Amino acid sequence: MSSLLADLLVPALLIAVNPVPILVAVTLLMSDRGRRSEAVFVATLAAVMLADGLLTLFLLGEAGSSAQQSAATGGAVLQLVFGLGFLAIAVVQWRSDPTKAETPGWMRLMDRAGLGAGVVLGVSLTNYALLTAGTTKILDSHLASSEEVAALVFFVIMALSTVIAPLVLYLVRHAWAEEQLGRLKGWLMLHNRTLLIAVFGAMGLLFTAQGIGNLLH
């Protein structure tokens, strides 16, 4: 069991250090329903990862290789769709005219979307490739069902640790966090276009490459 947990640290930490979900978590705290939206975002990420992991362990794991291959293909297609969508957003931002500092449209959209923004972002920002890598390691360990579930929970907690941290910090040091969020919001307003091009471009390239790679695998 201990060797499995050590093996799970690599994909879990790779998910944890991804700056995009961390930035989203911080940005959600700036919205009108900041704490609730961030909590929904974290809960959605956890629910998607746990559901995917349990499905792999207890349904696909007992099914034939053809079922596992079909699930992997579906995940790859989903990654490819998200990747192309992110690239499209980056291209739209690149072709748009720079504007003076004002509240970006995506910030206003997040305010209007409320808790729904946390759900949509949680589903779209789940790293399905690294999640599959983690659950495959658990499946290949051939442990008892209870130990597999414990390993999956450990993997999810480690992967989401950096996304949970902003919410915990906000709750523990509310006044300080509010001041820092105000400064960050001003910086985002000044560099909104460049940031969106970089973030969505990088995410688009990564998801597209992973999707194509998994389809060809």
Secondary structure, 3 states (H helix, E strand, C coil): CHHHHHHHHHHHHHHHCCHHHHHHHHHHHHCCCHHHHHHHHHHHHHHHHHHHHHHHHHHHCCCCHHHHHHHHHHHHHHHHHHHHHHHHHHHHHHHCCCCCCCCCHHHHHHHHHCHHHHHHHHHHCCCHHHHHHHHHHHHHHCCCHHHHHHHHHHHHHHHHHHHHHHHHHHHHCHHHHHHHHHHHHHHHHHCHHHHHHHHHHHHHHHHHHHHHHHHHC
